[in-house]
Amino acid sequence: MDSAPADTPDPEDPLPDDEAQDSPEKPQASPEESTLPPDDVAAIDELGKVYQALKDELAKVIIGQEEVVEQLAICLFSRGHALLMGVPGLAKTLLVSSVGECMDLSFSRIQFTPDLMPADITGTDIIQESAVTGKREFEYIKGPVFANLLLADEINRAPAKTQSALLEAMQENKVTALGHTYDLDQPFFVLATQNPIEQEGTYPLPEAQLDRFMFLVEVDYPSEDEERRIARETTGVDRSRLNALVTGQEVLEFQKLVRRMPVPDHIYDYAVELVRKTRPNSDDAPSWIKEYVGWGAGPRAVQYLVLGAKGRAALRGNYMASLEDIEAVAVPVLTHRVITNFAAESQGMTSKRVVERLIEEMRED
């Protein structure tokens, strides 16, 4: 399908450009080989412990879905937003609310419906009588978007006008209402769930809004063994509350740590080359991309590829992003940014398959 180009990234929030290093001989750097200062090395070790504790805590209520949990954690600690897609009944909402429980953050949930209005998300002015002057004055009542962790449940069941109410909050971390601008508390994450657009009562998300999500996280059916465990472990006594493992201030410090992760020059080159190959009007694109893709990924995809690689490396206790990290995050970063055309749809070539094929071809080169 044809679509307008996504907005360009915020120039005031660029990727750090001072951490590029020479390409290492080994895929991962040891503490001695890393250019990180000792305090950052210790912080990465601490982040690894927090991540493991987070996985253990979530495992009390979420069975399986290890890759989904890792991708959510990468987004959270990389200062990104995530869109979870899957059919109803796969515990998407439970997973997001459980993440909120495991962090000492304010949590808010919006159930998107066809009649939801933008003011139901951002808030609105109402007339109140002042206790001091006795005059009737407008007072701004904040909406549920004013939270550290916002669950936008079934986001594609509301029309585009309502969905777009999140755009400014997701990109600028602020809300403008009736001429006044209000800053959102930090950290701020949007974790949205989406049902497949083939289902009744759903609206496709605008490409500009899709581009604001760092990852498209696909939540699939559990395996047979996992489904057996679900049947056994979730039909008994009620679960206990989860423990809060990390504070908002700690999350902010870990986000800064991820930004400081060193990245070899060849990783930047790989990210740029991969994204440019998704664009059918680019000289770098293979002939089959020109045949199957209507619109490719924009510069924000390059940023998120690098940030995702940094976040994955840090969570796994590595001290430098590697090619393995960037390949691992390429599918969730690019799938929702590559728009296929009718020729692709007629031959079953999905956006995900396009990204996977590009990675395979670049690996062979």
N, C-alpha and C positions, 0 to 999 in steps of 0.2 A: 504494500500500500504506500502511496505517496504521503509524505509528511514534511512539515517544516523543520528546519534545523534546530537542534536544541540550543538553549542559551549558552554563551561562552562562560567559562569558569570565572569566579570572582577574582579580579586581579589583586584584591587586597589580601587574599588568602592563598598565596601560591605555595607550591611545594618547596621545601627547603632546597636550595641549590648549592649548599656548601658541603654536602656530605659525599659527593661522588668520589669514588676511590678507583684505583687501578683494578682491573679484573683479577680476582684471586685465582691461584692455581687450584685451590680446593673449593668444593661447593659450599662449605660452611667455614666460618672463621672461628677459631678458638679465642678465649679471652685475651691471650697474648698477641694474637694476630689482629684483633679488632682495633679500630681507631677510637673506640668508645673510651671515655675516662672510666676509672675504676668504680666511681659511684654509679654510673649508668650500667655497668656490667652487673653490679650487685642488684640494681633495680630490676634488670631483666630477669635475674634469678628469682626475685621476689614476685614479679608478674607471673612467671611460670607456676609458682606455688599457688598464687591466687586463682589462676585459671584452672589448675587441677582441682582445687577445692570447690570452685564453681561447678565444674563438671560432676564432681561427686555429689554435690548438693542437688543439682538438677536431676541426677539419676534416681533420686528418691521418688520423683513423680513422672519423669519422662523416660520411657523405655526405648532404647535405641536412639536413632537420629543423631549419632555422634558428629557426622559431618555438618548437619544443620546447626548444632550447638557451636561448633568451631567457627562457622561462618558468621553467626551472630556475634560471637565474642570478638572476631576480627573487626567487624563494623563498630562495635561499641568502643573498643580501645583505639580505633583509628579515626574517631570522630565522624562516623558515617551513619547513614540510615539504611534500613533493610526492608525489603518487600518479600514476604513469605507467600508463596503460591502453592496451592494444593486443594484437593477436593475437601468438602466438609468432613469433619470427624477425625482428622489426623492430629489433633491436639495442638494446632497452631496457636490458638488463643491461650491455652494452658501454658504452653512453653513461654510465651512472651510475659504473661503475668507472673510466672515462676521466676523468670529473670529479674523482674521487678522486686520480688520478695528477697532475692539473694543479694540485692544491692540496697544500701541505705539511701534510697532516692525517692522523691515524690513520684507517684504513679497515677496516671489518669487513663481512662478508656473511653473511646468514642465508638458507639455502634453506628456504622454508616447505613443509612436507609434512603430510599428515593426521596423522602420529604425532608431530609436534613438540610438546614440552611447554613450558609457560611458563618453567620453570627453564632450559631450553635457550637462552633468550633473555636472561634477567636474571642467571642464575648461581644457585649454591646453596651450602649449607654442607656440608662433608665433614669426617669425623673424621681428624685428623692427630695424630701423636705429636710433642709439643713437644721440640725439641732441647735446651732449657734445663732443663725440669722433668721430662721423661720421661713426663709425663701425656698422656693422649689428650684432645684438645680439638677443638672445632669451629672450622674455618677457612673463611671465605667465599671462594669462587672466583668471580671476576667472569665474567659471560657476555659474549657478543659485542656487547651493547648498549653496553658501555663503550668507545666509539670516537667520534671527531669526526664521521665520516660513516658512517652505517649503511645498507647496502643490504638492504632486506627484499624478497627476490626471490620473486615469485609469492605475495604475501602472502595472497591469497584461496584458497590451497590448504590452509590450516590452519583448524581450527574456531575459532569465536568465542572460546572460552576462551583459546586461545593468542594469537590476534590482540590480545586485550585486554591482554596483558602489556606491550604497547608504550604503552598509554594514559598511564600516569603519567610514563614517560620523555619522551614527546612534549610533554606539557603542562607538567610541573613540572621537567623536566630533573634528575630524580632517580629512584632505584630503591629500593623498600622490599622487603626480604627477611627473613623470620623476625623481624620486629620491629625491624630495623635499617634505617636510611636511608642511602643512599650517593649523593653528588652525582656527576653526570656532568661530564666535562671539557667546556669550552666552546671553540669553538662546537660545537653538536651539531645534526646534521640527520638526518632519516629520509627517504630517497628509496626509495619502495616501488614495485614493479612489480605489475601486476594483469592477469590474463587476463580477457576478457569472461566474465560470469557464465553465459552460455549454454553455455560449454564444459564438458565432463565433468570431474568432480572438483574443482569450485570451490564456495566458500561465499561468500555475500554478506557484505560487511563491515558490522558494526553501524553505525547512523547516528551514534552517539556517537563512534566512531573515525573515520568519514569526516570528521566536523566538525573533527577535529584537523589534517587536511591543509589547508594553505593553498590549494593548487591541485590540481585534477584535470587532468593533462596528457594529452591524447589524442595517441597516436602512430599516425599513419596510414601507409598504404603509400607508398613513394616514387613519384615521377613516372617516366615511361618513361626520360627521360634520366638521372635519378639512378640508376635500377636498372641501366642500361647501365654507368654508372661503377662501381657496386658490383661488377658482374661482372668488369670489367676491372682494378680496383685492389685488390680483396681476395682475388684468387686467385693472386697472385704471391708474392714474397718476404715474409717475416714483417715486420711493422711494427716500428719502433724504439720505445723507451720515450718517453713524453711527458715534457715538462719541468714541474716544479713552479713555478708562477708567483706564488703568493701564500701567505703563512703564516697560521696560525691567528690570531695577534694582529692581522694586517692585516685579516682577515675581520671580526673583532670591531669594529675601528675603522670599517670601512665600514658595518657594521650600525648602529652609533651614528649615523653620518653620514646614512643613509637615514631614521632616526627624526627627525632634525632638519630634514628637508626641509620647506619651507613649503607649506601647502595653503590655497587660497582658501576662503572660507566656502561658496561655492556648490558646491564639490566635496563637502564634508561633507554638505550638504543633498541633493545628488544621490545619494550613497551610501545615506543613510538612506531616501530616498524609494524607490529601486530595491528595496532589501531588503524594505521594508514591503509593496510591491506584490506580492511573491512569496507572501504569507501569505493563504490563502483566508478566514480569519476576520477579516481587517483591513478597515476601512472604506475604505482606500486601494486595495484590490485591484480590478482590473477584473473584470467579470462572468465572462469566460472563464477567469480564474485560479480563481475559485470552482468552475468546472465541471471543470477538468482537474487541479488540484493538491490533493494530500491534505495535504501539510505543506510550509511554506515555510522560508526561511532564518532563522537566529537572529542575535543581536547580533554574534557572532564574524565573521559574513560582512561586516558593516559595517567592522569593524576591518581585515579582510584586504583589502577593496576599497581602503581608504585607504592601507594599507601597500604594497599591490601597485602602486598609482598612483605612490606616492613612489619605490619601487624602480625602476619602469620609467623614470620621468623621470630619475633619477640615472644609470642605465646609459646612457641616450641623451644624456647631457651637458646636460640641461636643469636649471634652477635652481629650478623650481617645478612641482608636479604640476598637470596640466591635465585637462580633461574627456576629451580623447582618450586619456589614460593610463588613466583609470578605466573607460572603455568597453572598452579593450583587455583589461583583466584581469577584466572582469565574468563572461565565460563560464567560464574556469577556476576562478574563486572560487565561483560560484553553482551550477554544473551538478550537482555531487554533493550540494548542500544542498537542492535542490528535489525533492521526492518527488511524482511524478505518481500519479494514481489509475487505476482500470481504464478509465474513460471515455477518458482520454488515450491509454492503451496501445491501446485498440481502434481509435483513429483515427490512430495513428502520431504522436502529439504527444509528443516526447521532452522530457526536462528541459532539454537544450541548446536546443531550439527554443523552449521557454517563455522562457528568458532572452533569446534573440535577439529574440523578438517584443516583449518588454518594452522592450528598448533601442530598438528601432525606433519604438515608440509614444511613448516619452519624447523621442526626437529630434524627432518630428513636433510635439509639443506646444509 
